[in-house]
Amino acid sequence: MKHASNWAILSLIFLMIFNGTDNVAPFFSIKSAYYTPGLWDKEGSAFLFAFLFETPFAIMRFLPPWLFLATCSIYITLYYRYRKSIQQFL
């Protein structure tokens, strides 16, 4: 129970650190996670190469806050399930 609560608190702290910036648009829109200027104005192979090059960086900007939030919710759920099971045995 203590382990789950510690990891939940740690995940919330990491979420606040990563989400503490003024620019929170990349966390809610995958399109705004692409920072290449003029990417959406390009056409053909120039767009394809720029898009494929930028995609791993956009994913690294988009996924971490959501992973920390998911991890935190999993640990909070585990904490309350374990707490409930302990109360049943007492």
Backbone as JSON Lines, residues from 0, in Angstrom:
{"i":0,"aa":"M","n":[0.82,-1.17,0.0],"ca":[0.0,0.0,0.0],"c":[0.88,1.25,0.0]}
{"i":1,"aa":"K","n":[1.91,1.22,0.79],"ca":[2.82,2.36,0.85],"c":[3.56,2.51,-0.49]}
{"i":2,"aa":"H","n":[3.94,1.4,-1.08],"ca":[4.64,1.42,-2.36],"c":[3.77,2.08,-3.44]}
{"i":3,"aa":"A","n":[2.5,1.69,-3.52],"ca":[1.6,2.25,-4.53],"c":[1.37,3.73,-4.3]}
{"i":4,"aa":"S","n":[1.21,4.13,-3.04],"ca":[0.98,5.56,-2.77],"c":[2.23,6.39,-3.08]}
{"i":5,"aa":"N","n":[3.4,5.86,-2.78],"ca":[4.64,6.58,-3.09],"c":[4.81,6.79,-4.59]}
{"i":6,"aa":"W","n":[4.55,5.74,-5.37],"ca":[4.68,5.86,-6.82],"c":[3.62,6.77,-7.41]}
{"i":7,"aa":"A","n":[2.41,6.78,-6.83],"ca":[1.37,7.68,-7.3],"c":[1.79,9.13,-7.07]}
{"i":8,"aa":"I","n":[2.33,9.42,-5.89],"ca":[2.78,10.78,-5.59],"c":[3.94,11.18,-6.49]}
{"i":9,"aa":"L","n":[4.86,10.26,-6.73],"ca":[6.0,10.53,-7.6],"c":[5.53,10.79,-9.03]}
{"i":10,"aa":"S","n":[4.56,10.03,-9.5],"ca":[4.02,10.25,-10.84],"c":[3.33,11.61,-10.95]}
{"i":11,"aa":"L","n":[2.62,12.01,-9.91],"ca":[1.98,13.33,-9.93],"c":[3.02,14.45,-9.95]}
{"i":12,"aa":"I","n":[4.1,14.26,-9.21],"ca":[5.16,15.27,-9.2],"c":[5.79,15.39,-10.58]}
{"i":13,"aa":"F","n":[6.08,14.26,-11.23],"ca":[6.64,14.3,-12.58],"c":[5.65,14.93,-13.56]}
{"i":14,"aa":"L","n":[4.37,14.64,-13.4],"ca":[3.36,15.24,-14.27],"c":[3.34,16.76,-14.11]}
{"i":15,"aa":"M","n":[3.44,17.23,-12.88],"ca":[3.46,18.68,-12.64],"c":[4.73,19.32,-13.19]}
{"i":16,"aa":"I","n":[5.85,18.61,-13.12],"ca":[7.1,19.14,-13.66],"c":[7.01,19.26,-15.17]}
{"i":17,"aa":"F","n":[6.54,18.21,-15.84],"ca":[6.45,18.25,-17.3],"c":[5.34,19.17,-17.78]}
{"i":18,"aa":"N","n":[4.29,19.3,-17.0],"ca":[3.15,20.11,-17.41],"c":[3.25,21.53,-16.86]}
{"i":19,"aa":"G","n":[4.35,21.87,-16.21],"ca":[4.5,23.17,-15.59],"c":[4.85,24.28,-16.55]}
{"i":20,"aa":"T","n":[4.99,23.98,-17.82],"ca":[5.33,25.01,-18.79],"c":[4.1,25.81,-19.2]}
{"i":21,"aa":"D","n":[4.33,26.95,-19.82],"ca":[3.23,27.77,-20.29],"c":[2.59,27.21,-21.55]}
{"i":22,"aa":"N","n":[3.35,26.44,-22.31],"ca":[2.85,25.89,-23.57],"c":[2.3,24.49,-23.34]}
{"i":23,"aa":"V","n":[1.02,24.38,-23.07],"ca":[0.4,23.08,-22.82],"c":[-0.34,22.56,-24.04]}
{"i":24,"aa":"A","n":[-0.3,23.28,-25.15],"ca":[-1.0,22.86,-26.36],"c":[-0.54,21.5,-26.88]}
{"i":25,"aa":"P","n":[0.78,21.17,-26.85],"ca":[1.2,19.86,-27.35],"c":[0.63,18.68,-26.55]}
{"i":26,"aa":"F","n":[0.15,18.93,-25.34],"ca":[-0.38,17.85,-24.52],"c":[-1.82,17.5,-24.89]}
{"i":27,"aa":"F","n":[-2.5,18.39,-25.59],"ca":[-3.9,18.16,-25.92],"c":[-4.15,18.0,-27.41]}
{"i":28,"aa":"S","n":[-3.22,18.41,-28.25],"ca":[-3.37,18.3,-29.69],"c":[-2.07,17.77,-30.28]}
{"i":29,"aa":"I","n":[-2.14,16.63,-30.91],"ca":[-0.93,16.04,-31.48],"c":[-0.4,16.92,-32.61]}
{"i":30,"aa":"K","n":[-1.28,17.63,-33.31],"ca":[-0.84,18.49,-34.41],"c":[0.02,19.65,-33.89]}
{"i":31,"aa":"S","n":[-0.28,20.16,-32.71],"ca":[0.51,21.26,-32.17],"c":[1.82,20.78,-31.54]}
{"i":32,"aa":"A","n":[2.03,19.47,-31.46],"ca":[3.29,18.93,-30.95],"c":[4.39,18.98,-32.02]}
{"i":33,"aa":"Y","n":[3.99,19.24,-33.26],"ca":[4.96,19.37,-34.35],"c":[5.42,20.83,-34.38]}
{"i":34,"aa":"Y","n":[6.72,21.05,-34.14],"ca":[7.26,22.4,-34.04],"c":[7.93,22.9,-35.32]}
{"i":35,"aa":"T","n":[8.04,22.08,-36.34],"ca":[8.73,22.5,-37.57],"c":[7.96,23.63,-38.24]}
{"i":36,"aa":"P","n":[8.62,24.77,-38.45],"ca":[7.9,25.89,-39.09],"c":[7.53,25.55,-40.53]}
{"i":37,"aa":"G","n":[6.29,25.81,-40.89],"ca":[5.84,25.6,-42.25],"c":[5.61,24.16,-42.62]}
{"i":38,"aa":"L","n":[5.57,23.27,-41.65],"ca":[5.41,21.85,-41.96],"c":[4.09,21.59,-42.67]}
{"i":39,"aa":"W","n":[3.03,22.2,-42.21],"ca":[1.7,21.92,-42.77],"c":[1.47,22.64,-44.09]}
{"i":40,"aa":"D","n":[2.39,23.53,-44.49],"ca":[2.28,24.21,-45.78],"c":[3.02,23.48,-46.88]}
{"i":41,"aa":"K","n":[3.88,22.55,-46.52],"ca":[4.67,21.81,-47.52],"c":[3.78,20.81,-48.24]}
{"i":42,"aa":"E","n":[4.25,20.38,-49.41],"ca":[3.51,19.41,-50.22],"c":[4.46,18.34,-50.73]}
{"i":43,"aa":"G","n":[3.89,17.2,-51.03],"ca":[4.62,16.12,-51.68],"c":[5.68,15.5,-50.79]}
{"i":44,"aa":"S","n":[6.83,15.2,-51.43],"ca":[7.89,14.5,-50.71],"c":[8.54,15.39,-49.64]}
{"i":45,"aa":"A","n":[8.54,16.7,-49.86],"ca":[9.11,17.61,-48.84],"c":[8.29,17.5,-47.55]}
{"i":46,"aa":"F","n":[6.96,17.45,-47.68],"ca":[6.11,17.28,-46.5],"c":[6.34,15.92,-45.85]}
{"i":47,"aa":"L","n":[6.4,14.88,-46.68],"ca":[6.56,13.53,-46.15],"c":[7.85,13.39,-45.36]}
{"i":48,"aa":"F","n":[8.96,13.87,-45.91],"ca":[10.24,13.75,-45.21],"c":[10.27,14.6,-43.94]}
{"i":49,"aa":"A","n":[9.73,15.81,-44.0],"ca":[9.7,16.66,-42.81],"c":[8.78,16.07,-41.74]}
{"i":50,"aa":"F","n":[7.65,15.52,-42.18],"ca":[6.7,14.92,-41.24],"c":[7.3,13.68,-40.57]}
{"i":51,"aa":"L","n":[7.91,12.81,-41.36],"ca":[8.51,11.6,-40.79],"c":[9.69,11.92,-39.88]}
{"i":52,"aa":"F","n":[10.44,12.96,-40.2],"ca":[11.56,13.35,-39.35],"c":[11.06,13.91,-38.01]}
{"i":53,"aa":"E","n":[9.99,14.7,-38.05],"ca":[9.5,15.36,-36.85],"c":[8.64,14.46,-35.96]}
{"i":54,"aa":"T","n":[8.06,13.39,-36.51],"ca":[7.13,12.53,-35.78],"c":[7.7,11.95,-34.48]}
{"i":55,"aa":"P","n":[8.91,11.39,-34.45],"ca":[9.42,10.88,-33.16],"c":[9.55,11.96,-32.09]}
{"i":56,"aa":"F","n":[9.92,13.16,-32.49],"ca":[10.04,14.26,-31.53],"c":[8.67,14.7,-31.03]}
{"i":57,"aa":"A","n":[7.69,14.72,-31.93],"ca":[6.33,15.08,-31.53],"c":[5.76,14.04,-30.57]}
{"i":58,"aa":"I","n":[6.04,12.79,-30.81],"ca":[5.56,11.73,-29.91],"c":[6.21,11.88,-28.54]}
{"i":59,"aa":"M","n":[7.51,12.22,-28.53],"ca":[8.19,12.42,-27.24],"c":[7.64,13.62,-26.48]}
{"i":60,"aa":"R","n":[7.09,14.6,-27.19],"ca":[6.46,15.74,-26.52],"c":[5.03,15.43,-26.1]}
{"i":61,"aa":"F","n":[4.35,14.57,-26.82],"ca":[2.92,14.32,-26.59],"c":[2.66,13.24,-25.54]}
{"i":62,"aa":"L","n":[3.42,12.15,-25.54],"ca":[3.1,11.0,-24.69],"c":[3.49,11.08,-23.22]}
{"i":63,"aa":"P","n":[4.63,11.64,-22.81],"ca":[5.02,11.56,-21.4],"c":[3.99,12.07,-20.39]}
{"i":64,"aa":"P","n":[3.36,13.21,-20.59],"ca":[2.37,13.62,-19.58],"c":[1.21,12.64,-19.46]}
{"i":65,"aa":"W","n":[0.79,12.07,-20.59],"ca":[-0.31,11.11,-20.55],"c":[0.12,9.8,-19.89]}
{"i":66,"aa":"L","n":[1.38,9.4,-20.1],"ca":[1.88,8.19,-19.44],"c":[1.99,8.39,-17.94]}
{"i":67,"aa":"F","n":[2.45,9.57,-17.52],"ca":[2.52,9.84,-16.08],"c":[1.13,9.88,-15.46]}
{"i":68,"aa":"L","n":[0.17,10.44,-16.17],"ca":[-1.2,10.48,-15.68],"c":[-1.79,9.07,-15.58]}
{"i":69,"aa":"A","n":[-1.54,8.25,-16.59],"ca":[-2.03,6.86,-16.56],"c":[-1.37,6.08,-15.43]}
{"i":70,"aa":"T","n":[-0.06,6.26,-15.26],"ca":[0.65,5.57,-14.18],"c":[0.12,5.99,-12.82]}
{"i":71,"aa":"C","n":[-0.1,7.27,-12.67],"ca":[-0.64,7.77,-11.4],"c":[-2.01,7.18,-11.12]}
{"i":72,"aa":"S","n":[-2.88,7.14,-12.11],"ca":[-4.21,6.58,-11.89],"c":[-4.16,5.09,-11.59]}
{"i":73,"aa":"I","n":[-3.24,4.37,-12.2],"ca":[-3.1,2.94,-11.91],"c":[-2.66,2.74,-10.46]}
{"i":74,"aa":"Y","n":[-1.67,3.52,-10.03],"ca":[-1.19,3.36,-8.65],"c":[-2.23,3.79,-7.63]}
{"i":75,"aa":"I","n":[-3.01,4.81,-7.93],"ca":[-4.07,5.21,-7.0],"c":[-5.13,4.12,-6.92]}
{"i":76,"aa":"T","n":[-5.47,3.53,-8.06],"ca":[-6.43,2.42,-8.07],"c":[-5.91,1.24,-7.26]}
{"i":77,"aa":"L","n":[-4.64,0.89,-7.45],"ca":[-4.05,-0.2,-6.68],"c":[-4.05,0.1,-5.18]}
{"i":78,"aa":"Y","n":[-3.76,1.34,-4.85],"ca":[-3.74,1.74,-3.44],"c":[-5.11,1.52,-2.82]}
{"i":79,"aa":"Y","n":[-6.17,1.99,-3.45],"ca":[-7.51,1.87,-2.87],"c":[-8.02,0.43,-2.88]}
{"i":80,"aa":"R","n":[-7.64,-0.36,-3.89],"ca":[-8.03,-1.78,-3.89],"c":[-7.35,-2.52,-2.74]}
{"i":81,"aa":"Y","n":[-6.06,-2.25,-2.54],"ca":[-5.35,-2.91,-1.46],"c":[-5.89,-2.47,-0.11]}
{"i":82,"aa":"R","n":[-6.19,-1.18,0.02],"ca":[-6.75,-0.66,1.26],"c":[-8.11,-1.3,1.56]}
{"i":83,"aa":"K","n":[-8.92,-1.47,0.52],"ca":[-10.23,-2.1,0.69],"c":[-10.09,-3.57,1.09]}
{"i":84,"aa":"S","n":[-9.13,-4.27,0.49],"ca":[-8.94,-5.68,0.83],"c":[-8.42,-5.85,2.26]}
{"i":85,"aa":"I","n":[-7.59,-4.93,2.72],"ca":[-7.11,-4.99,4.11],"c":[-8.27,-4.76,5.07]}
{"i":86,"aa":"Q","n":[-9.15,-3.82,4.75],"ca":[-10.29,-3.53,5.63],"c":[-11.27,-4.7,5.69]}
{"i":87,"aa":"Q","n":[-11.35,-5.48,4.64],"ca":[-12.22,-6.65,4.64],"c":[-11.72,-7.72,5.58]}
{"i":88,"aa":"F","n":[-10.39,-7.85,5.69],"ca":[-9.82,-8.88,6.55],"c":[-9.79,-8.46,8.01]}
{"i":89,"aa":"L","n":[-9.91,-7.2,8.31],"ca":[-9.87,-6.74,9.69],"c":[-11.2,-6.77,10.3]}
